[in-house]
Amino acid sequence: MLYIVGLGLGDEKDITLRGLEAVKKCDQIFIEAYTSLLSFGLSSDGLSTLENLYGKPVTLADRETVEEKADQILSAAAASDVAFLVVGDPFGATTHTDLVVRAKKLGIDVKVVHNASVMNAVGICGLQLYHYGETVSIPFFTETWRPDSFYEKIQKNRGLGLHTLCLLDIRVKEPTLESLCRGRKQYEPPRYMSINTALEQLLEVEDNRGESAYDENTMCVGLARLGSEDQKIVSGTMKELQSVDFGAPLHCLVIVGKTHPVEEEMLDFYRLKKQNVEENDHGTV
């Protein structure tokens, strides 16, 4: 049996009772380590925290393991009970759907245990979930690669008055271009996109495209460490949010569409105070 278990968004305590029961009966446990991370990160201490709770070792499964060596996980699941742990909900990333498809084709039984994910937890900012359009991903720009395919999706959402959830790039154990050319893998240090970087890139694309999908006065909501004790949520214009320090990852961003009065009331609770914006502009905060 292959159990695919959602861990939620905060710390090790966010696993459901059903998920914990599944994990405790498994012979091997893998944790997916590149589409997201728990609040305590993926340090050795973080893994130890999980291992202490589960009472057994946990193997880190990076992108290479899941995408290129999934056969190892599936072979184990064909012979015994295996848990594959996913931060958030199991189907928050297409990689996990692929793993389920491959398991089913091999005749391996699969059980999924759901949990909270960014896709529903984002509702805490007050924007109603059924007023969201297509979710977009914002990748890190490089000197030679500045993709902007997300622009049309944001433009379409805003044309329909819908909000847009922007998921920001996470780069964990990404091979460097040089090492790929040499055929010997070396990896970049981990990088997690901030809301500030995302806004800078979004405004750069608008400057280049000039189709008025949004501008620096467009209302947004920045959310950091969603689901954690120290989560931070701030609403304001793109220009205003660029001056906010959202702290440690993970970050995501919502570009606000047409709002209902109840949504506006909730957004006001998170509104960046005018005084703070003025102070930031003068460099005193």
Secondary structure, DSSP 8 states (H G I E B T S, - for coil): -EEEEE-BSSSGGGS-HHHHHHHHT-SEEEEE-SS---TTTTSHHHHHHHHHHHTS--EEE-HHHHHH-HHHHHHHHHHS-EEEEESB-GGGSHHHHHHHHHHHHTT--EEEE----HHHHGGGGS--GGGB---EEE----SS----THHHHHHHHHHTT-BEEEEE-EESS-B-HHHHHHTS--B---EE--HHHHHHHHHHHHHHH-S-S--TTSEEEEEESTTSTT-EEEEEEHHHHTT----SS-EEEEE--S--HHHHHHHHHTB--HHHHHHHHTT--
